[in-house]
């Protein structure tokens, strides 16, 4: 198993499963609507047309607000919450 996979918390199904890759935010400040863990769609037909061996699309519309921005905002709001508590 790679070092990358060891750092992933597979018990979580939101962006915080990758917390060890982000600038630190204490768990008590994590805010989530369970964004992330969106399905992957494999497209053999489009991959072949583009000359790729594999092509995978992420279904970001499956996030709580239907946007790829959900992931980013969950982290940013959590970080802002932590920064506000430090003052």
VEXVEXSE-612440 format. One record per residue: residue number from 0; x negated, y, z negated of N, C-alpha, C, CB in turn. Coordinates in pm, 1 decimal, padded with zeros to 6 digits. Glycine has a CB too. Example, Ala and Ser with C-alpha at 12.3 -4.5 7.8 and 13.67 -1.06 7.14 Angstrom:
<pts>
+-----+----------+----------+----------+----------+----------+----------+----------+----------+----------+----------+----------+----------+
|   k |   n_east |  n_north |     n_up |  ca_east | ca_north |    ca_up |   c_east |  c_north |     c_up |  cb_east | cb_north |    cb_up |
+-----+----------+----------+----------+----------+----------+----------+----------+----------+----------+----------+----------+----------+
|   0 | -01319.0 | -00569.0 | -00780.0 | -01230.0 | -00450.0 | -00780.0 | -01320.0 | -00330.0 | -00780.0 | -01130.8 | -00447.3 | -00904.6 |
|   1 | -01285.0 | -00225.0 | -00708.0 | -01367.0 | -00106.0 | -00714.0 | -01290.0 |  00003.0 | -00787.0 | -01408.4 | -00059.8 | -00572.5 |
+-----+----------+----------+----------+----------+----------+----------+----------+----------+----------+----------+----------+----------+
</pts>
This chain:
<pts>
+-----+----------+----------+----------+----------+----------+----------+----------+----------+----------+----------+----------+----------+
|   k |   n_east |  n_north |     n_up |  ca_east | ca_north |    ca_up |   c_east |  c_north |     c_up |  cb_east | cb_north |    cb_up |
+-----+----------+----------+----------+----------+----------+----------+----------+----------+----------+----------+----------+----------+
|   0 | -00085.3 | -00117.7 |  00000.0 |  00000.0 |  00000.0 |  00000.0 | -00090.0 |  00124.2 |  00000.0 |  00097.1 | -00000.3 | -00123.5 |
|   1 | -00052.8 |  00223.2 |  00076.3 | -00133.2 |  00344.8 |  00087.0 | -00119.1 |  00432.7 | -00036.5 | -00093.6 |  00423.3 |  00211.1 |
|   2 | -00213.8 |  00522.9 | -00054.5 | -00207.8 |  00619.3 | -00164.5 | -00082.9 |  00704.3 | -00153.0 | -00332.9 |  00708.5 | -00166.0 |
|   3 | -00045.4 |  00737.1 | -00030.0 |  00075.2 |  00816.6 | -00005.3 |  00197.3 |  00749.9 | -00066.9 |  00096.6 |  00836.9 |  00145.6 |
|   4 |  00215.8 |  00621.9 | -00040.8 |  00334.2 |  00550.8 | -00089.8 |  00334.4 |  00532.6 | -00241.6 |  00343.8 |  00415.6 | -00023.1 |
|   5 |  00216.8 |  00526.7 | -00301.1 |  00208.2 |  00512.2 | -00446.5 |  00261.4 |  00637.1 | -00515.8 |  00062.8 |  00485.0 | -00489.9 |
|   6 |  00246.0 |  00753.9 | -00453.6 |  00288.6 |  00880.1 | -00513.8 |  00438.8 |  00905.5 | -00500.5 |  00213.0 |  00994.0 | -00451.0 |
|   7 |  00507.5 |  00830.2 | -00418.4 |  00651.0 |  00850.2 | -00397.4 |  00729.4 |  00781.4 | -00508.2 |  00694.5 |  00796.5 | -00258.9 |
|   8 |  00822.0 |  00854.4 | -00568.8 |  00908.8 |  00797.7 | -00672.3 |  01032.2 |  00739.7 | -00603.5 |  00949.2 |  00906.3 | -00779.7 |
|   9 |  01026.6 |  00612.6 | -00572.4 |  01134.4 |  00550.0 | -00495.4 |  01264.3 |  00533.4 | -00575.1 |  01088.9 |  00415.1 | -00445.6 |
|  10 |  01261.3 |  00563.7 | -00703.9 |  01384.6 |  00558.7 | -00784.2 |  01476.7 |  00675.9 | -00753.5 |  01350.8 |  00557.6 | -00933.5 |
|  11 |  01421.0 |  00784.0 | -00699.1 |  01500.0 |  00903.2 | -00667.6 |  01541.4 |  00902.1 | -00521.2 |  01420.5 |  01031.3 | -00699.6 |
|  12 |  01656.2 |  00958.8 | -00491.8 |  01706.4 |  00966.7 | -00353.9 |  01727.5 |  01112.0 | -00312.8 |  01838.4 |  00887.7 | -00339.4 |
|  13 |  01639.8 |  01200.2 | -00358.6 |  01646.9 |  01341.1 | -00321.0 |  01504.3 |  01391.8 | -00299.9 |  01721.7 |  01425.9 | -00430.3 |
|  14 |  01487.6 |  01520.6 | -00280.5 |  01354.7 |  01573.4 | -00249.3 |  01253.2 |  01550.6 | -00360.2 |  01364.1 |  01720.1 | -00220.5 |
|  15 |  01299.4 |  01531.7 | -00481.7 |  01206.8 |  01518.2 | -00594.0 |  01134.8 |  01385.1 | -00594.1 |  01280.2 |  01535.4 | -00724.0 |
|  16 |  01170.4 |  01294.3 | -00506.1 |  01093.0 |  01170.6 | -00494.7 |  00951.7 |  01200.0 | -00444.6 |  01163.5 |  01071.1 | -00400.2 |
|  17 |  00934.1 |  01316.9 | -00382.5 |  00802.6 |  01359.0 | -00331.2 |  00738.5 |  01466.8 | -00417.9 |  00816.2 |  01410.2 | -00188.2 |
|  18 |  00780.7 |  01479.6 | -00542.7 |  00735.6 |  01587.6 | -00630.9 |  00583.8 |  01594.8 | -00644.9 |  00797.1 |  01570.7 | -00767.0 |
|  19 |  00514.9 |  01483.5 | -00637.8 |  00368.9 |  01484.5 | -00654.4 |  00297.2 |  01551.0 | -00537.2 |  00317.6 |  01342.4 | -00670.9 |
|  20 |  00368.8 |  01578.2 | -00430.0 |  00309.7 |  01644.4 | -00314.0 |  00334.9 |  01795.5 | -00314.5 |  00365.0 |  01583.4 | -00186.1 |
|  21 |  00421.8 |  01843.1 | -00403.6 |  00458.1 |  01985.1 | -00409.8 |  00375.6 |  02056.1 | -00515.7 |  00608.4 |  02001.9 | -00439.3 |
|  22 |  00365.1 |  02188.1 | -00505.0 |  00312.6 |  02262.3 | -00620.2 |  00402.0 |  02230.1 | -00740.2 |  00308.0 |  02418.7 | -00592.1 |
|  23 |  00341.7 |  02212.9 | -00857.9 |  00417.6 |  02160.1 | -00972.2 |  00536.9 |  02244.2 | -01017.7 |  00326.1 |  02143.9 | -01086.4 |
|  24 |  00644.1 |  02172.7 | -01049.3 |  00763.4 |  02228.3 | -01112.8 |  00802.3 |  02126.6 | -01219.3 |  00882.3 |  02255.3 | -01008.0 |
|  25 |  00821.3 |  02172.8 | -01341.8 |  00859.4 |  02080.3 | -01448.8 |  00995.9 |  02018.7 | -01417.6 |  00862.5 |  02153.1 | -01586.5 |
|  26 |  01008.9 |  01892.8 | -01451.1 |  01132.8 |  01820.4 | -01421.2 |  01255.3 |  01888.1 | -01481.7 |  01123.2 |  01677.6 | -01472.0 |
|  27 |  01240.9 |  01952.6 | -01594.4 |  01354.4 |  02020.6 | -01658.1 |  01407.7 |  02136.5 | -01573.9 |  01313.8 |  02072.0 | -01795.4 |
|  28 |  01328.3 |  02182.5 | -01477.6 |  01369.3 |  02292.7 | -01390.2 |  01416.3 |  02246.7 | -01252.5 |  01255.4 |  02389.1 | -01373.8 |
|  29 |  01412.6 |  02117.3 | -01227.2 |  01455.9 |  02066.2 | -01098.2 |  01604.4 |  02091.7 | -01078.5 |  01425.2 |  01916.7 | -01086.3 |
|  30 |  01636.9 |  02143.0 | -00962.3 |  01775.7 |  02161.9 | -00922.4 |  01795.1 |  02084.7 | -00792.8 |  01811.9 |  02314.7 | -00905.1 |
|  31 |  01901.0 |  02009.0 | -00784.9 |  01924.4 |  01931.7 | -00663.1 |  02073.0 |  01905.5 | -00643.0 |  01847.9 |  01799.1 | -00668.1 |
|  32 |  02111.7 |  01899.9 | -00518.3 |  02244.9 |  01854.0 | -00478.6 |  02231.1 |  01721.7 | -00404.4 |  02317.3 |  01960.2 | -00389.8 |
|  33 |  02120.9 |  01652.7 | -00432.6 |  02083.4 |  01527.7 | -00365.6 |  02053.6 |  01547.5 | -00217.7 |  02193.7 |  01425.3 | -00381.3 |
|  34 |  01987.3 |  01660.3 | -00188.3 |  01942.3 |  01680.2 | -00051.1 |  01824.0 |  01588.4 | -00023.8 |  01904.0 |  01828.6 | -00025.7 |
|  35 |  01803.7 |  01561.6 |  00102.5 |  01698.6 |  01468.5 |  00141.6 |  01756.3 |  01329.2 |  00158.7 |  01585.1 |  01467.4 |  00037.9 |
|  36 |  01667.2 |  01234.6 |  00184.4 |  01706.4 |  01094.8 |  00207.3 |  01813.6 |  01084.2 |  00315.5 |  01757.4 |  01031.5 |  00076.9 |
|  37 |  01801.5 |  01170.8 |  00416.2 |  01896.4 |  01166.8 |  00527.6 |  01860.3 |  01051.2 |  00621.4 |  01897.1 |  01302.3 |  00604.9 |
|  38 |  01956.9 |  00998.9 |  00693.6 |  01930.1 |  00884.1 |  00780.2 |  01838.3 |  00918.7 |  00897.4 |  02060.3 |  00828.2 |  00832.7 |
|  39 |  01772.3 |  00816.6 |  00944.9 |  01687.7 |  00827.5 |  01064.0 |  01757.4 |  00758.1 |  01179.8 |  01546.3 |  00765.8 |  01039.2 |
|  40 |  01752.1 |  00820.8 |  01295.3 |  01811.3 |  00762.6 |  01415.6 |  01697.3 |  00732.0 |  01513.0 |  01918.2 |  00859.7 |  01480.5 |
|  41 |  01682.8 |  00607.7 |  01549.1 |  01578.6 |  00566.1 |  01643.7 |  01634.5 |  00575.7 |  01784.8 |  01528.6 |  00420.8 |  01613.5 |
|  42 |  01558.4 |  00636.6 |  01873.0 |  01604.9 |  00653.4 |  02009.8 |  01503.8 |  00592.9 |  02107.5 |  01628.1 |  00802.7 |  02041.2 |
|  43 |  01529.5 |  00470.4 |  02147.4 |  01440.4 |  00402.6 |  02243.2 |  01452.0 |  00464.9 |  02382.0 |  01473.1 |  00251.9 |  02250.4 |
|  44 |  01574.6 |  00501.3 |  02418.9 |  01598.3 |  00555.2 |  02553.4 |  01525.6 |  00688.5 |  02575.1 |  01748.6 |  00573.6 |  02576.9 |
|  45 |  01542.4 |  00781.5 |  02484.3 |  01475.8 |  00911.5 |  02497.1 |  01324.5 |  00894.1 |  02483.5 |  01528.7 |  01011.4 |  02390.5 |
|  46 |  01282.4 |  00807.5 |  02392.4 |  01139.1 |  00782.1 |  02374.8 |  01077.4 |  00733.9 |  02506.2 |  01115.5 |  00677.5 |  02262.6 |
|  47 |  01143.5 |  00639.6 |  02571.3 |  01091.8 |  00586.4 |  02697.6 |  01085.2 |  00694.3 |  02805.3 |  01178.8 |  00470.2 |  02745.7 |
|  48 |  01187.7 |  00778.8 |  02812.6 |  01188.9 |  00886.3 |  02912.2 |  01075.8 |  00986.1 |  02890.0 |  01322.6 |  00958.8 |  02909.4 |
|  49 |  01038.2 |  01004.9 |  02763.7 |  00931.0 |  01099.8 |  02731.4 |  00793.1 |  01034.9 |  02726.7 |  00959.6 |  01165.8 |  02598.9 |
|  50 |  00789.7 |  00904.8 |  02743.1 |  00663.0 |  00833.3 |  02742.8 |  00610.3 |  00800.8 |  02603.6 |  00561.4 |  00912.9 |  02815.9 |
|  51 |  00699.3 |  00802.2 |  02504.0 |  00660.0 |  00768.0 |  02367.3 |  00693.8 |  00622.0 |  02340.8 |  00730.4 |  00860.5 |  02263.8 |
|  52 |  00619.4 |  00561.6 |  02250.5 |  00652.9 |  00424.8 |  02211.9 |  00769.9 |  00423.2 |  02113.9 |  00530.9 |  00355.2 |  02149.9 |
|  53 |  00787.6 |  00536.1 |  02043.3 |  00893.0 |  00543.5 |  01942.7 |  00930.6 |  00689.8 |  01922.0 |  00847.6 |  00477.9 |  01808.4 |
|  54 |  01057.9 |  00714.6 |  01896.6 |  01105.4 |  00849.6 |  01867.2 |  01213.8 |  00838.2 |  01760.8 |  01159.5 |  00921.4 |  01996.4 |
|  55 |  01195.6 |  00914.3 |  01653.6 |  01288.5 |  00908.4 |  01541.3 |  01343.2 |  01048.1 |  01514.5 |  01219.3 |  00850.8 |  01414.4 |
|  56 |  01474.3 |  01058.5 |  01504.6 |  01540.0 |  01183.8 |  01469.6 |  01588.8 |  01174.9 |  01326.1 |  01657.6 |  01214.8 |  01566.4 |
|  57 |  01574.5 |  01282.4 |  01249.9 |  01630.0 |  01289.0 |  01115.0 |  01765.3 |  01358.4 |  01122.0 |  01533.5 |  01363.8 |  01017.4 |
|  58 |  01863.5 |  01306.5 |  01051.2 |  01998.4 |  01362.5 |  01047.9 |  02008.5 |  01465.9 |  00936.8 |  02103.8 |  01251.2 |  01028.1 |
|  59 |  01953.2 |  01583.4 |  00960.1 |  01954.0 |  01688.3 |  00858.4 |  02095.2 |  01740.9 |  00831.7 |  01863.4 |  01803.0 |  00901.1 |
|  60 |  02185.4 |  01718.3 |  00924.0 |  02323.9 |  01760.2 |  00900.1 |  02389.8 |  01675.7 |  00790.8 |  02405.4 |  01750.6 |  01029.9 |
|  61 |  02324.1 |  01568.9 |  00747.2 |  02376.5 |  01484.8 |  00639.1 |  02339.5 |  01539.7 |  00500.9 |  02323.9 |  01341.8 |  00653.8 |
|  62 |  02264.1 |  01649.2 |  00496.7 |  02234.9 |  01715.1 |  00369.6 |  02362.9 |  01779.0 |  00315.2 |  02122.8 |  01821.9 |  00386.8 |
|  63 |  02366.5 |  01812.3 |  00185.7 |  02489.4 |  01865.0 |  00124.6 |  02551.1 |  01985.1 |  00196.7 |  02461.0 |  01903.6 | -00016.2 |
|  64 |  02468.2 |  02075.9 |  00246.0 |  02520.8 |  02192.8 |  00317.2 |  02503.9 |  02182.0 |  00468.2 |  02452.5 |  02318.3 |  00267.7 |
|  65 |  02467.0 |  02063.5 |  00513.8 |  02456.3 |  02039.6 |  00657.0 |  02339.2 |  02107.6 |  00724.7 |  02579.7 |  02082.8 |  00722.3 |
|  66 |  02232.1 |  02133.9 |  00650.2 |  02121.0 |  02210.4 |  00705.8 |  01986.3 |  02156.5 |  00658.1 |  02134.6 |  02357.5 |  00668.2 |
|  67 |  01886.2 |  02171.1 |  00743.4 |  01749.2 |  02135.3 |  00704.7 |  01698.7 |  02227.8 |  00593.9 |  01654.9 |  02142.1 |  00827.1 |
|  68 |  01761.9 |  02342.4 |  00576.6 |  01719.6 |  02439.7 |  00475.9 |  01749.3 |  02391.5 |  00333.9 |  01788.4 |  02573.5 |  00500.4 |
|  69 |  01836.9 |  02295.0 |  00318.6 |  01871.2 |  02243.6 |  00185.6 |  01747.9 |  02195.4 |  00110.4 |  01972.2 |  02130.0 |  00197.2 |
|  70 |  01659.4 |  02125.0 |  00179.5 |  01538.1 |  02072.6 |  00115.1 |  01453.0 |  02186.6 |  00060.5 |  01455.8 |  01987.9 |  00214.7 |
|  71 |  01425.5 |  02282.8 |  00145.1 |  01338.9 |  02395.4 |  00110.3 |  01399.8 |  02475.7 | -00004.9 |  01316.1 |  02486.3 |  00233.4 |
|  72 |  01528.9 |  02502.2 |  00002.4 |  01592.3 |  02584.5 | -00100.7 |  01599.2 |  02513.2 | -00234.9 |  01731.8 |  02624.4 | -00057.2 |
|  73 |  01615.4 |  02383.1 | -00235.9 |  01617.2 |  02309.2 | -00362.1 |  01484.9 |  02328.8 | -00435.3 |  01643.8 |  02158.5 | -00337.6 |
|  74 |  01375.6 |  02321.7 | -00361.6 |  01244.8 |  02344.0 | -00423.5 |  01229.8 |  02489.9 | -00465.9 |  01131.7 |  02304.7 | -00326.6 |
|  75 |  01261.2 |  02582.9 | -00377.9 |  01239.4 |  02724.2 | -00406.8 |  01322.8 |  02772.7 | -00525.6 |  01271.6 |  02807.4 | -00284.2 |
|  76 |  01446.6 |  02730.9 | -00534.9 |  01530.6 |  02771.4 | -00647.7 |  01478.0 |  02709.1 | -00776.9 |  01678.3 |  02730.3 | -00623.8 |
|  77 |  01432.5 |  02585.9 | -00770.5 |  01374.7 |  02520.7 | -00888.1 |  01248.5 |  02593.2 | -00933.4 |  01343.3 |  02373.3 | -00857.9 |
|  78 |  01167.1 |  02630.5 | -00838.8 |  01042.8 |  02704.3 | -00870.3 |  01075.8 |  02841.2 | -00929.2 |  00954.7 |  02720.9 | -00742.9 |
|  79 |  01172.8 |  02911.1 | -00873.8 |  01213.0 |  03041.3 | -00926.3 |  01267.3 |  03027.1 | -01068.3 |  01318.6 |  03106.3 | -00834.8 |
|  80 |  01341.6 |  02922.3 | -01092.0 |  01394.9 |  02896.4 | -01226.6 |  01280.4 |  02878.2 | -01325.8 |  01486.3 |  02771.0 | -01226.5 |
|  81 |  01180.7 |  02804.2 | -01284.1 |  01064.7 |  02782.1 | -01371.6 |  00989.1 |  02913.2 | -01397.4 |  00969.6 |  02677.5 | -01309.0 |
|  82 |  00970.7 |  02991.1 | -01293.6 |  00899.5 |  03118.2 | -01308.6 |  00977.3 |  03213.2 | -01401.0 |  00877.2 |  03184.2 | -01170.3 |
|  83 |  01108.3 |  03214.7 | -01393.1 |  01190.9 |  03300.3 | -01478.4 |  01180.1 |  03258.0 | -01624.7 |  01337.7 |  03296.0 | -01432.7 |
|  84 |  01165.0 |  03130.5 | -01649.3 |  01154.5 |  03080.5 | -01787.7 |  01020.2 |  03113.1 | -01849.5 |  01176.9 |  02930.0 | -01791.9 |
|  85 |  00920.1 |  03139.5 | -01767.3 |  00787.6 |  03173.2 | -01818.0 |  00778.9 |  03315.4 | -01869.8 |  00685.0 |  03152.9 | -01710.7 |
|  86 |  00871.7 |  03398.8 | -01829.6 |  00866.3 |  03541.1 | -01867.6 |  00915.3 |  03564.0 | -02005.9 |  00946.4 |  03624.7 | -01773.2 |
+-----+----------+----------+----------+----------+----------+----------+----------+----------+----------+----------+----------+----------+
</pts>
